[in-house]
Amino acid sequence: MTRRIELSPRLRLAADLVPEGARLADVGTDHAYLPACLLMEGKIPSAIAADLREGPLSRARETAAEYGCGDRMAFRLCDGLSGIRPEETDAVVIAGMGGETIAQILEAAPWVRTRKIPLVLQPMSSIPELRQRLGEDGFHILEERLAREGDTLYVVMRAEAGEEPAMTPAQLWAGRQSRDPLRGDYLRGLLEKLDRALDGLSRARDGRAEDRRRELAALRQELLEMREEWEAWQR
Ligand SMILES: C[S@@+](CC[C@H](N)C(=O)[O-])C[C@H]1O[C@@H](n2cnc3c(N)ncnc32)[C@H](O)[C@@H]1O
Protein backbone atom coordinates (compact mmCIF):
# COMPACT_ATOMS: atom_id res chain seq x y z
CA MET A 1 0.00 0.00 0.00
CA THR A 2 1.38 3.45 -0.92
CA ARG A 3 1.70 5.71 2.10
CA ARG A 4 0.26 9.21 1.92
CA ILE A 5 1.07 12.39 3.78
CA GLU A 6 -2.07 13.97 5.20
CA LEU A 7 -1.39 17.71 5.26
CA SER A 8 -3.03 20.03 7.79
CA PRO A 9 -5.66 22.35 6.20
CA ARG A 10 -3.16 25.25 6.28
CA LEU A 11 -0.45 23.34 4.43
CA ARG A 12 -3.00 21.67 2.15
CA LEU A 13 -4.22 25.07 0.96
CA ALA A 14 -0.63 26.26 0.39
CA ALA A 15 0.10 23.04 -1.53
CA ASP A 16 -3.01 23.49 -3.67
CA LEU A 17 -1.79 26.94 -4.75
CA VAL A 18 1.58 25.63 -6.03
CA PRO A 19 1.59 25.61 -9.84
CA GLU A 20 1.49 22.15 -11.41
CA GLY A 21 4.84 20.97 -12.78
CA ALA A 22 6.93 23.58 -10.93
CA ARG A 23 10.34 22.79 -9.53
CA LEU A 24 9.53 24.01 -6.04
CA ALA A 25 11.66 25.71 -3.40
CA ASP A 26 10.13 25.37 0.07
CA VAL A 27 11.80 27.94 2.32
CA GLY A 28 11.61 27.22 6.06
CA THR A 29 10.60 23.68 5.23
CA ASP A 30 11.03 22.07 8.68
CA HIS A 31 9.57 18.53 8.18
CA ALA A 32 9.26 19.08 4.42
CA TYR A 33 5.74 17.69 4.53
CA LEU A 34 4.50 20.05 1.83
CA PRO A 35 7.12 19.28 -0.86
CA ALA A 36 7.13 15.56 0.01
CA CYS A 37 3.36 15.42 -0.34
CA LEU A 38 3.39 17.25 -3.70
CA LEU A 39 6.15 14.93 -4.99
CA MET A 40 4.15 11.88 -3.97
CA GLU A 41 1.02 13.25 -5.60
CA GLY A 42 3.02 13.81 -8.81
CA LYS A 43 2.10 17.50 -8.89
CA ILE A 44 5.75 18.62 -8.96
CA PRO A 45 8.80 16.89 -10.46
CA SER A 46 11.39 18.02 -7.88
CA ALA A 47 11.83 20.19 -4.82
CA ILE A 48 14.44 22.03 -2.82
CA ALA A 49 13.78 21.88 0.92
CA ALA A 50 15.58 24.80 2.58
CA ASP A 51 15.91 25.76 6.21
CA LEU A 52 18.02 28.06 8.34
CA ARG A 53 18.72 25.38 10.93
CA GLU A 54 20.21 21.89 10.82
CA GLY A 55 17.55 20.34 13.10
CA PRO A 56 14.59 21.07 10.82
CA LEU A 57 16.62 20.14 7.77
CA SER A 58 17.44 16.74 9.20
CA ARG A 59 13.70 16.27 9.85
CA ALA A 60 13.17 17.12 6.17
CA ARG A 61 15.69 14.42 5.17
CA GLU A 62 13.90 11.92 7.42
CA THR A 63 10.53 12.68 5.81
CA ALA A 64 11.98 12.31 2.32
CA ALA A 65 13.55 8.97 3.28
CA GLU A 66 10.38 7.74 4.99
CA TYR A 67 8.21 8.49 1.98
CA GLY A 68 10.75 7.45 -0.63
CA CYS A 69 11.09 10.79 -2.42
CA GLY A 70 14.65 11.70 -1.41
CA ASP A 71 15.87 11.20 -5.00
CA ARG A 72 13.75 14.16 -6.12
CA MET A 73 14.43 16.45 -3.16
CA ALA A 74 17.56 18.56 -2.53
CA PHE A 75 18.33 19.97 0.91
CA ARG A 76 19.84 23.38 1.58
CA LEU A 77 20.98 24.82 4.87
CA CYS A 78 20.61 28.55 4.23
CA ASP A 79 18.98 31.80 5.21
CA GLY A 80 15.92 32.35 3.03
CA LEU A 81 16.68 31.90 -0.66
CA SER A 82 20.40 32.60 -0.31
CA GLY A 83 21.40 28.99 -1.04
CA ILE A 84 19.13 28.58 -4.07
CA ARG A 85 20.12 29.58 -7.60
CA PRO A 86 17.48 31.37 -9.70
CA GLU A 87 17.64 28.79 -12.51
CA GLU A 88 16.90 25.94 -10.07
CA THR A 89 13.35 26.85 -9.21
CA ASP A 90 10.03 27.76 -10.83
CA ALA A 91 7.98 28.50 -7.70
CA VAL A 92 8.61 29.36 -4.05
CA VAL A 93 6.63 28.54 -0.93
CA ILE A 94 7.35 30.38 2.34
CA ALA A 95 4.95 29.13 5.01
CA GLY A 96 4.70 29.24 8.77
CA MET A 97 6.85 32.34 9.32
CA GLY A 98 6.22 35.91 10.43
CA GLY A 99 5.25 38.41 7.76
CA GLU A 100 8.34 40.55 8.40
CA THR A 101 10.66 37.56 7.90
CA ILE A 102 8.87 36.62 4.68
CA ALA A 103 9.28 40.20 3.38
CA GLN A 104 13.00 40.20 4.32
CA ILE A 105 13.58 36.88 2.55
CA LEU A 106 12.00 38.22 -0.65
CA GLU A 107 13.88 41.53 -0.46
CA ALA A 108 17.17 39.65 -0.21
CA ALA A 109 16.46 37.70 -3.44
CA PRO A 110 15.64 40.24 -6.18
CA TRP A 111 15.69 37.48 -8.82
CA VAL A 112 12.32 36.31 -7.51
CA ARG A 113 10.90 39.58 -8.82
CA THR A 114 12.89 39.84 -12.05
CA ARG A 115 12.06 36.23 -13.01
CA LYS A 116 8.42 36.68 -11.97
CA ILE A 117 8.57 33.54 -9.82
CA PRO A 118 5.12 32.46 -8.53
CA LEU A 119 5.02 32.75 -4.74
CA VAL A 120 2.86 31.02 -2.16
CA LEU A 121 3.14 32.87 1.15
CA GLN A 122 1.61 31.81 4.44
CA PRO A 123 2.34 34.40 7.14
CA MET A 124 1.65 33.62 10.80
CA SER A 125 1.85 37.24 12.04
CA SER A 126 2.41 40.85 10.84
CA ILE A 127 0.07 40.21 7.92
CA PRO A 128 -0.88 43.88 7.27
CA GLU A 129 2.84 44.73 7.28
CA LEU A 130 3.50 41.96 4.76
CA ARG A 131 0.73 43.21 2.44
CA GLN A 132 2.20 46.71 2.64
CA ARG A 133 5.77 45.61 2.01
CA LEU A 134 4.86 43.32 -0.87
CA GLY A 135 3.24 46.30 -2.62
CA GLU A 136 6.21 48.56 -1.90
CA ASP A 137 8.70 45.91 -3.07
CA GLY A 138 7.04 45.35 -6.45
CA PHE A 139 4.86 42.30 -5.76
CA HIS A 140 1.20 41.92 -6.59
CA ILE A 141 -1.07 39.73 -4.46
CA LEU A 142 -3.05 37.71 -7.00
CA GLU A 143 -5.23 35.88 -4.52
CA GLU A 144 -5.73 35.37 -0.79
CA ARG A 145 -7.39 32.29 0.64
CA LEU A 146 -8.20 31.11 4.15
CA ALA A 147 -7.80 27.78 5.94
CA ARG A 148 -9.27 26.85 9.30
CA GLU A 149 -7.55 24.75 11.95
CA GLY A 150 -9.55 24.65 15.16
CA ASP A 151 -10.33 28.23 16.12
CA THR A 152 -7.59 29.70 13.97
CA LEU A 153 -7.91 31.03 10.44
CA TYR A 154 -4.73 31.10 8.37
CA VAL A 155 -4.08 33.36 5.40
CA VAL A 156 -2.40 31.93 2.32
CA MET A 157 -1.42 34.30 -0.49
CA ARG A 158 -0.50 33.78 -4.10
CA ALA A 159 1.75 36.59 -5.30
CA GLU A 160 4.23 37.47 -8.03
CA ALA A 161 6.13 40.48 -9.37
CA GLY A 162 3.78 43.21 -10.51
CA GLU A 163 2.20 46.47 -9.58
CA GLU A 164 -0.06 46.45 -6.54
CA PRO A 165 -2.61 49.29 -6.52
CA ALA A 166 -2.45 51.14 -3.18
CA MET A 167 -4.51 49.45 -0.47
CA THR A 168 -6.91 51.18 1.91
CA PRO A 169 -6.27 50.68 5.66
CA ALA A 170 -8.98 47.99 5.77
CA GLN A 171 -7.49 46.19 2.76
CA LEU A 172 -4.12 46.17 4.53
CA TRP A 173 -5.79 44.69 7.60
CA ALA A 174 -8.05 42.18 5.90
CA GLY A 175 -6.74 41.78 2.36
CA ARG A 176 -8.77 42.75 -0.68
CA GLN A 177 -12.37 41.68 -0.61
CA SER A 178 -12.96 38.08 -1.74
CA ARG A 179 -15.70 35.47 -1.80
CA ASP A 180 -13.70 32.95 0.24
CA PRO A 181 -16.27 30.96 2.29
CA LEU A 182 -14.30 31.70 5.49
CA ARG A 183 -14.06 35.42 4.79
CA GLY A 184 -17.08 36.27 6.98
CA ASP A 185 -15.50 34.59 10.03
CA TYR A 186 -12.16 36.21 9.25
CA LEU A 187 -13.72 39.70 9.13
CA ARG A 188 -15.65 38.96 12.33
CA GLY A 189 -12.40 38.03 14.11
CA LEU A 190 -10.68 41.22 12.91
CA LEU A 191 -13.65 43.33 14.05
CA GLU A 192 -13.48 41.73 17.51
CA LYS A 193 -9.77 42.53 17.69
CA LEU A 194 -10.46 46.09 16.61
CA ASP A 195 -13.22 46.47 19.20
CA ARG A 196 -10.81 45.37 21.93
CA ALA A 197 -8.29 47.97 20.75
CA LEU A 198 -10.99 50.66 20.68
CA ASP A 199 -12.11 49.64 24.14
CA GLY A 200 -8.55 50.03 25.45
CA LEU A 201 -8.27 53.46 23.83
CA SER A 202 -11.57 54.64 25.29
CA ARG A 203 -9.87 55.06 28.68
CA ALA A 204 -6.98 57.16 27.32
CA ARG A 205 -7.42 60.91 27.37
CA ASP A 206 -4.51 62.40 25.37
CA GLY A 207 -4.72 63.81 21.84
CA ARG A 208 -2.74 60.97 20.25
CA ALA A 209 -5.20 58.44 21.61
CA GLU A 210 -8.05 60.49 20.16
CA ASP A 211 -6.38 60.47 16.69
CA ARG A 212 -5.84 56.72 16.92
CA ARG A 213 -9.45 56.20 18.02
CA ARG A 214 -10.69 58.11 14.96
CA GLU A 215 -8.37 56.10 12.70
CA LEU A 216 -9.59 52.78 14.11
CA ALA A 217 -13.23 53.85 13.98
CA ALA A 218 -12.85 54.60 10.24
CA LEU A 219 -11.15 51.23 9.77
CA ARG A 220 -13.99 49.53 11.65
CA GLN A 221 -16.55 51.15 9.36
CA GLU A 222 -14.72 49.92 6.26
CA LEU A 223 -14.45 46.39 7.68
CA LEU A 224 -18.18 46.40 8.49
CA GLU A 225 -18.93 47.36 4.89
CA MET A 226 -16.71 44.55 3.64
CA ARG A 227 -18.57 42.11 5.90
CA GLU A 228 -21.96 43.36 4.69
CA GLU A 229 -20.86 42.95 1.09
CA TRP A 230 -19.62 39.44 1.78
CA GLU A 231 -22.90 38.53 3.55
CA ALA A 232 -24.90 39.88 0.58
CA TRP A 233 -22.94 37.48 -1.68
CA GLN A 234 -23.94 34.56 0.55
CA ARG A 235 -27.68 35.21 0.16
C1 LIG B 1 7.16 27.05 11.99
S1 LIG B 1 8.25 26.31 10.88
C2 LIG B 1 7.25 26.18 9.44
C3 LIG B 1 7.43 24.87 8.75
C4 LIG B 1 6.58 24.69 7.50
N1 LIG B 1 6.99 25.59 6.45
C5 LIG B 1 5.13 24.92 7.83
O1 LIG B 1 4.56 25.90 7.40
O2 LIG B 1 4.56 24.08 8.55
C6 LIG B 1 9.34 27.62 10.46
C7 LIG B 1 10.65 27.13 9.86
O3 LIG B 1 11.28 28.23 9.22
C8 LIG B 1 12.66 28.16 9.48
N2 LIG B 1 13.19 29.52 9.25
C9 LIG B 1 13.01 30.62 10.03
N3 LIG B 1 13.63 31.68 9.49
C10 LIG B 1 14.19 31.25 8.32
C11 LIG B 1 14.99 31.85 7.32
N4 LIG B 1 15.32 33.14 7.37
N5 LIG B 1 15.40 31.09 6.28
C12 LIG B 1 15.08 29.77 6.22
N6 LIG B 1 14.34 29.13 7.15
C13 LIG B 1 13.91 29.87 8.19
C14 LIG B 1 12.76 27.65 10.90
O4 LIG B 1 14.01 27.07 11.15
C15 LIG B 1 11.61 26.62 10.92
O5 LIG B 1 12.05 25.34 10.56
The ligand as a Gaussian input file, in Angstrom:
#p B3LYP/6-31G(d) Opt

LIG

0 1
 C        7.160000      27.051000      11.987000
 S        8.250000      26.307000      10.883000
 C        7.249000      26.181000       9.439000
 C        7.429000      24.870000       8.750000
 C        6.582000      24.690000       7.501000
 N        6.993000      25.586000       6.451000
 C        5.126000      24.916000       7.828000
 O        4.560000      25.901000       7.397000
 O        4.561000      24.081000       8.545000
 C        9.341000      27.621000      10.455000
 C       10.645000      27.134000       9.863000
 O       11.280000      28.229000       9.220000
 C       12.661000      28.162000       9.483000
 N       13.188000      29.524000       9.252000
 C       13.014000      30.624000      10.028000
 N       13.634000      31.678000       9.490000
 C       14.194000      31.246000       8.323000
 C       14.986000      31.849000       7.316000
 N       15.317000      33.145000       7.370000
 N       15.395000      31.091000       6.277000
 C       15.078000      29.771000       6.217000
 N       14.345000      29.132000       7.147000
 C       13.910000      29.867000       8.189000
 C       12.757000      27.646000      10.901000
 O       14.008000      27.065000      11.149000
 C       11.608000      26.617000      10.918000
 O       12.053000      25.345000      10.558000

